Amino acid sequence: MIFGFAEYKIDLERRELRNAETLVHVEPQVFDLLVYLLENRDRVVSKDDLIGSVWGDRIVSESTLTSRVVQPARPIHLLWRRRLRSIHRAQL
């Protein structure tokens, strides 16, 4: 199955996140988190549900949870910043 949003595609079978044709590196746990959020995009996900689905029975600190939630946004944000800079330069 492949999820698509904006210019991104998440290939579940290959476990890949791509921006157009560019492979975006994300750690396995971050990938699982992103997939879980996409699969449950129609509802509010509780912290307990998120931890149970991504980490199973392991104990997870607040800092670990926060860093993993922020990580999927980072590569997407950086790619958008580069794109916006390119657009800005092209308009000059």
C-alpha positions, 0 to 999 in steps of 0.5 A, a space after each residue: 500500500 502507498 500513502 500519498 500526501 502533498 508531494 510525498 509518498 509512503 510505500 509500506 511494502 518498501 518502508 520508504 518515504 519519498 518526496 517526488 523521486 527523492 528518498 527521504 531518510 527516516 529511522 524505522 521507529 519514526 517510519 512506524 509512527 508516521 504510518 500509524 498516524 496516517 492510518 489513523 488520520 480520521 481520529 484523535 490518537 491518544 498518547 497511550 494508543 500511539 505508544 502501544 502501537 509503535 513501542 509495544 510493551 516497552 516503557 517510553 520516556 516523554 523525551 523519546 516520544 517527543 523526539 520521535 514525533 518531531 522527527 517525521 516533520 523535520 525532513 519534510 520541513 527541510 525539503 519544503 524550506 529548500 523548495 521555497 528558497 528555490 522558488 524565491 531565487 527563481 523569482 529574483 
